Amino acid sequence: WIESSIIPTLNTGRQLIRLDGVVRDITEKKKAEEEILQGSARLKKAQEVAHSGSWDLDFVTAIAIWSDEACRIYGLLPTENKYTYEDWISFVHPGDLEYVLAEIKKSQVALTATSFEHRIIRKDGSIRWIHSECIYQYNAVGKPVGLHGITHDITERKKTEQVRNLQFAIAKLLSQSTNMAAFMPNVLQAICENLNWDLA
């Protein structure tokens, strides 16, 4: 790859009298740009396959830039990838909000990385389970300037855990029950507890 520049020299009558040229070999620069593009494409594909997105929050602007997969996990368009902390909090399931805020507060006080699981409610009303991790980013003098985080959709794992827990609870009840009349209310309660349903 070659980059060239031509600089014209004009006389006082504004007529061209000379052209000076500079030619520079930019092959290495182009190779580096291509490697960055390929690495970015591989990262996007890896995040898509793993259902794991990433984001970076800048403390100065208070804006987080979300990866394409992070947007998809939250049911958002990848082209709309700039969100505030308040935007993110609005997705957190009300039943998990107190826990999530407490985890974030602990991280802020100690300036330590944090990792937790919680539910989100997408704009379409569907509920997803998320594993979130984040670490602080610091400037040259050690001041925190942002957060880098990952968001992993663990909904399928949580569904499998719920089924396994329910099966275990029912098997335990079966082994402890002496008759079906006593068994059925306990099974209903176990189902409701394992699926987070209210038993009215």
Phi, psi and chi 1 to 4 in degrees:
 res  aa     phi    psi   chi1   chi2   chi3   chi4
   1 TRP       -  138.5  -76.2   89.9      -      -
   2 ILE  -127.6  137.2  -58.8  -66.4      -      -
   3 GLU  -114.8  128.7  179.1 -178.8   72.3      -
   4 SER  -126.5  147.6   58.9      -      -      -
   5 SER  -131.5  140.4  -58.4      -      -      -
   6 ILE  -122.0  130.2  -62.4  174.7      -      -
   7 ILE  -118.0  114.6  -56.7  163.5      -      -
   8 PRO   -80.7  147.6   27.4  -30.7      -      -
   9 THR  -117.3  127.5  -57.7      -      -      -
  10 LEU  -111.4  150.0  -54.7  176.0      -      -
  11 ASN   -86.0 -176.5   64.4   15.7      -      -
  12 THR   -64.5  -21.4   54.8      -      -      -
  13 GLY   -88.6   10.5      -      -      -      -
  14 ARG    65.2   29.0  -48.5  -98.4  -38.2  137.5
  15 GLN  -101.6  144.5  -64.3  174.0  -30.3      -
  16 LEU   -69.3  126.1  180.0   66.5      -      -
  17 ILE  -118.9  -16.9   58.1  170.4      -      -
  18 ARG  -163.3  150.5 -172.4  172.3   90.6 -160.7
  19 LEU  -121.5  128.1  -71.0  174.5      -      -
  20 ASP  -109.6  137.0  -68.2  -48.3      -      -
  21 GLY  -124.8  149.1      -      -      -      -
  22 VAL  -127.6  128.4  176.8      -      -      -
  23 VAL  -119.5  132.0  176.7      -      -      -
  24 ARG  -131.9  136.1 -170.4  167.3   58.5  132.4
  25 ASP   -80.7  116.0 -178.1   -7.5      -      -
  26 ILE  -116.1   24.6   59.0  166.8      -      -
  27 THR   -57.8  -46.1  -56.2      -      -      -
  28 GLU   -64.2  -39.0  -68.0  -55.0  -47.1      -
  29 LYS   -62.9  -44.3  176.3 -176.8  172.9 -171.0
  30 LYS   -64.7  -39.0  -74.1  -65.5 -173.4  179.8
  31 LYS   -63.0  -43.2  -77.5 -178.5 -174.9  177.1
  32 ALA   -63.6  -41.6      -      -      -      -
  33 GLU   -62.2  -42.0  -72.7  172.9   -2.6      -
  34 GLU   -65.1  -40.8 -176.4   62.2   28.3      -
  35 GLU   -63.1  -38.8  -73.6  175.0   11.4      -
  36 ILE   -64.4  -44.7  -71.0  169.2      -      -
  37 LEU   -62.7  -42.8  -72.4  173.9      -      -
  38 GLN   -65.8  -41.0  -72.3  176.2   -4.0      -
  39 GLY   -63.1  -40.5      -      -      -      -
  40 SER   -64.4  -41.4  177.7      -      -      -
  41 ALA   -65.5  -41.4      -      -      -      -
  42 ARG   -64.6  -39.7  -77.1 -167.7  -61.5  -90.6
  43 LEU   -63.4  -44.1  176.0   60.0      -      -
  44 LYS   -59.5  -44.4  -78.4 -176.3  179.5 -176.5
  45 LYS   -66.3  -42.4 -171.3   62.7  178.1  172.6
  46 ALA   -62.1  -42.4      -      -      -      -
  47 GLN   -64.1  -40.3  -73.9 -172.1   -9.8      -
  48 GLU   -63.1  -46.7 -176.9 -179.4  -27.5      -
  49 VAL   -64.1  -40.4  169.1      -      -      -
  50 ALA   -84.8   -4.8      -      -      -      -
  51 HIS    53.3   44.5  -59.9  -67.5      -      -
  52 SER  -131.8  119.3 -175.5      -      -      -
  53 GLY  -109.3  175.2      -      -      -      -
  54 SER  -137.6  164.0   60.1      -      -      -
  55 TRP  -154.2  157.5   50.3  -92.6      -      -
  56 ASP  -133.5  123.1  -72.9  -71.9      -      -
  57 LEU  -104.5  124.0  172.5   63.8      -      -
  58 ASP   -95.1  120.0 -177.4  -32.0      -      -
  59 PHE   -67.1  -26.9  -72.0  165.9      -      -
  60 VAL   -70.8  -48.1  174.1      -      -      -
  61 THR   -87.6  -17.9   64.3      -      -      -
  62 ALA    62.5   25.3      -      -      -      -
  63 ILE  -116.6  136.2  -62.4  -70.0      -      -
  64 ALA  -105.9  137.4      -      -      -      -
  65 ILE  -100.4  121.4  -52.9  -64.6      -      -
  66 TRP   -99.3  144.5  -67.1   14.8      -      -
  67 SER   -71.4  165.4   70.9      -      -      -
  68 ASP   -55.1  -44.2  -70.3   -1.1      -      -
  69 GLU   -70.0  -35.1 -171.5   60.6   18.6      -
  70 ALA   -60.2  -42.2      -      -      -      -
  71 CYS   -62.3  -45.1  -69.3      -      -      -
  72 ARG   -62.2  -40.9  -83.0 -169.2  -76.4  -84.3
  73 ILE   -58.0  -39.5  -71.8  168.7      -      -
  74 TYR   -86.2    3.4  -80.5   77.9      -      -
  75 GLY    75.5   28.0      -      -      -      -
  76 LEU  -112.2  160.3  -57.0  167.3      -      -
  77 LEU   -74.4  134.7  -64.3  173.9      -      -
  78 PRO   -59.8  -22.5  -24.2   33.5      -      -
  79 THR   -75.0  -17.1   52.7      -      -      -
  80 GLU  -105.3   79.1  -59.7  168.7    2.1      -
  81 ASN  -114.9   18.2   67.5  -17.2      -      -
  82 LYS  -116.3  120.8  -65.4  179.2 -178.3  174.6
  83 TYR  -139.5  153.2  -63.6   95.0      -      -
  84 THR   -92.5  170.0   64.3      -      -      -
  85 TYR   -58.4  -41.8  171.6   79.4      -      -
  86 GLU   -63.6  -38.3  -70.0   76.0   18.6      -
  87 ASP   -58.7  -47.1  -66.6  -29.1      -      -
  88 TRP   -63.2  -45.8  173.2   73.6      -      -
  89 ILE   -58.5  -32.4  -75.1  -66.9      -      -
  90 SER   -64.5  -18.8   72.3      -      -      -
  91 PHE   -85.7  -20.9  -73.5   98.3      -      -
  92 VAL   -65.9  132.5  175.8      -      -      -
  93 HIS   -58.7  133.8 -169.6  -75.3      -      -
  94 PRO   -55.3  -32.1  -23.1   30.7      -      -
  95 GLY   -70.3  -15.6      -      -      -      -
  96 ASP  -111.5   -6.3  -63.5  -17.3      -      -
  97 LEU   -59.7  -46.5 -174.1   57.0      -      -
  98 GLU   -59.9  -44.9 -174.2  177.2  -24.6      -
  99 TYR   -62.5  -46.6  161.7   73.6      -      -
 100 VAL   -61.6  -46.2  167.7      -      -      -
 101 LEU   -61.9  -37.6  -67.5  174.6      -      -
 102 ALA   -65.8  -41.4      -      -      -      -
 103 GLU   -64.0  -41.9  -71.1  -62.7  -50.3      -
 104 ILE   -64.9  -43.0  -68.8  168.9      -      -
 105 LYS   -60.4  -44.5 -174.5   68.4  173.8  170.3
 106 LYS   -58.7  -42.3  -78.7 -166.5  -61.2 -169.9
 107 SER   -65.0  -40.6  173.3      -      -      -
 108 GLN   -66.7  -39.3  -70.4  172.0  -26.2      -
 109 VAL   -66.4  -44.4  167.9      -      -      -
 110 ALA   -93.1   -7.1      -      -      -      -
 111 LEU    50.9   47.9  -70.3  177.5      -      -
 112 THR  -116.4  160.3   56.3      -      -      -
 113 ALA   -63.9  154.1      -      -      -      -
 114 THR  -136.3  154.3 -172.6      -      -      -
 115 SER  -149.4  127.2  173.6      -      -      -
 116 PHE  -158.8  163.4   52.2   90.6      -      -
 117 GLU  -114.7  143.5  -64.5  177.8   -3.8      -
 118 HIS  -161.2  169.6   62.1   94.3      -      -
 119 ARG   -99.9  152.0  -68.0  167.6  -68.1  171.5
 120 ILE  -125.2  157.2   61.2  166.2      -      -
 121 ILE  -115.8  116.7  -57.7  176.2      -      -
 122 ARG   -71.8  167.3  -69.4  172.8  159.9 -177.2
 123 LYS   -62.2  -27.0  -71.9 -175.6  178.4 -179.8
 124 ASP   -82.2    0.8   67.1    3.9      -      -
 125 GLY    92.2   -8.9      -      -      -      -
 126 SER   -73.6  149.1   61.5      -      -      -
 127 ILE  -107.4  133.0  -64.0  174.4      -      -
 128 ARG  -125.9  148.5  -52.4  -63.0  -67.0  177.1
 129 TRP   -95.3  134.1  -87.0   95.5      -      -
 130 ILE  -125.1  138.4  -55.9  -62.9      -      -
 131 HIS  -105.0  120.9  173.6   82.7      -      -
 132 SER  -113.6  139.2  -65.9      -      -      -
 133 GLU  -137.4  142.8  -70.7 -170.7   35.1      -
 134 CYS  -149.7  152.5   62.2      -      -      -
 135 ILE  -132.1  149.6   57.7  170.8      -      -
 136 TYR   -77.0  146.9  -76.1   88.4      -      -
 137 GLN  -111.3  138.1  -64.3  172.6  -38.8      -
 138 TYR  -120.3  152.1  -62.3   89.2      -      -
 139 ASN   -85.5 -173.3   64.8   13.2      -      -
 140 ALA   -64.1  -24.6      -      -      -      -
 141 VAL   -99.5    9.9  -65.1      -      -      -
 142 GLY    87.0   12.6      -      -      -      -
 143 LYS   -88.4  134.4  178.8 -177.6  175.7 -174.1
 144 PRO   -67.3  127.8   17.8  -23.4      -      -
 145 VAL  -118.6   -6.3  -67.3      -      -      -
 146 GLY  -179.4 -178.8      -      -      -      -
 147 LEU  -129.2  142.5  -77.5  171.4      -      -
 148 HIS  -116.7  133.0  174.0   73.8      -      -
 149 GLY  -140.4  163.9      -      -      -      -
 150 ILE  -123.0  152.0   62.5  155.2      -      -
 151 THR  -130.2  118.7  -62.6      -      -      -
 152 HIS  -117.4  124.3 -173.6 -162.7      -      -
 153 ASP   -78.3  111.8 -174.0  -19.5      -      -
 154 ILE  -113.3   24.2   57.5  169.3      -      -
 155 THR   -57.6  -46.2  -55.8      -      -      -
 156 GLU   -64.1  -39.8  -65.3  -51.6  -47.9      -
 157 ARG   -62.4  -42.7 -172.4 -168.0   89.2 -160.5
 158 LYS   -65.1  -38.4  -76.7  -66.2 -169.9  178.5
 159 LYS   -63.2  -41.9  -74.3  179.1 -179.0  177.2
 160 THR   -62.9  -42.4  -59.2      -      -      -
 161 GLU   -62.1  -41.3  -73.1  174.4    6.0      -
 162 GLN   -62.2  -44.1  -78.2 -178.9  -33.6      -
 163 VAL   -63.3  -45.3  168.9      -      -      -
 164 ARG   -61.9  -44.2 -171.9 -178.4   64.9 -123.1
 165 ASN   -63.8  -38.7  -68.3  -19.2      -      -
 166 LEU   -66.3  -43.7 -177.2   56.9      -      -
 167 GLN   -61.0  -42.0  -70.4  168.9  -22.7      -
 168 PHE   -64.3  -44.0  176.6   76.9      -      -
 169 ALA   -63.1  -41.8      -      -      -      -
 170 ILE   -67.8  -41.6  -69.0  172.2      -      -
 171 ALA   -62.1  -40.3      -      -      -      -
 172 LYS   -63.9  -43.5 -176.2  177.2  176.7 -177.0
 173 LEU   -63.5  -40.0  -71.7  171.2      -      -
 174 LEU   -61.2  -41.2  -88.8  172.2      -      -
 175 SER   -70.9  -22.5   69.7      -      -      -
 176 GLN   -98.2  -14.8  -64.7  171.2  -12.3      -
 177 SER   -88.2  143.9  -64.4      -      -      -
 178 THR  -102.7  -19.2   55.8      -      -      -
 179 ASN  -150.1  159.7   64.7   50.2      -      -
 180 MET   -66.9  -32.1  -72.5  -56.3  -78.3      -
 181 ALA   -62.7  -37.8      -      -      -      -
 182 ALA   -80.7  -25.7      -      -      -      -
 183 PHE   -73.5  -44.0  172.3   69.8      -      -
 184 MET   -61.3  -46.1  -70.3  -47.9  -68.5      -
 185 PRO   -61.6  -35.6  -21.8   31.0      -      -
 186 ASN   -68.4  -37.3  -67.9  -24.3      -      -
 187 VAL   -64.8  -44.8  168.2      -      -      -
 188 LEU   -59.3  -42.9  179.8   58.1      -      -
 189 GLN   -63.9  -42.8 -177.5  175.4   -7.1      -
 190 ALA   -62.9  -40.6      -      -      -      -
 191 ILE   -62.3  -48.6  -70.2  170.3      -      -
 192 CYS   -61.9  -42.1  -69.2      -      -      -
 193 GLU   -65.0  -41.4  -73.2  173.8    0.5      -
 194 ASN   -75.5  -22.3  -79.5  -79.5      -      -
 195 LEU  -104.6    7.8  -62.8  178.9      -      -
 196 ASN    57.8   39.9  -65.7  -41.3      -      -
 197 TRP   -97.0  146.7  -66.5  -11.5      -      -
 198 ASP   -78.7  131.9  -73.9  -28.7      -      -
 199 LEU  -100.8  100.4 -175.6   59.9      -      -
 200 ALA   -84.1      -      -      -      -      -
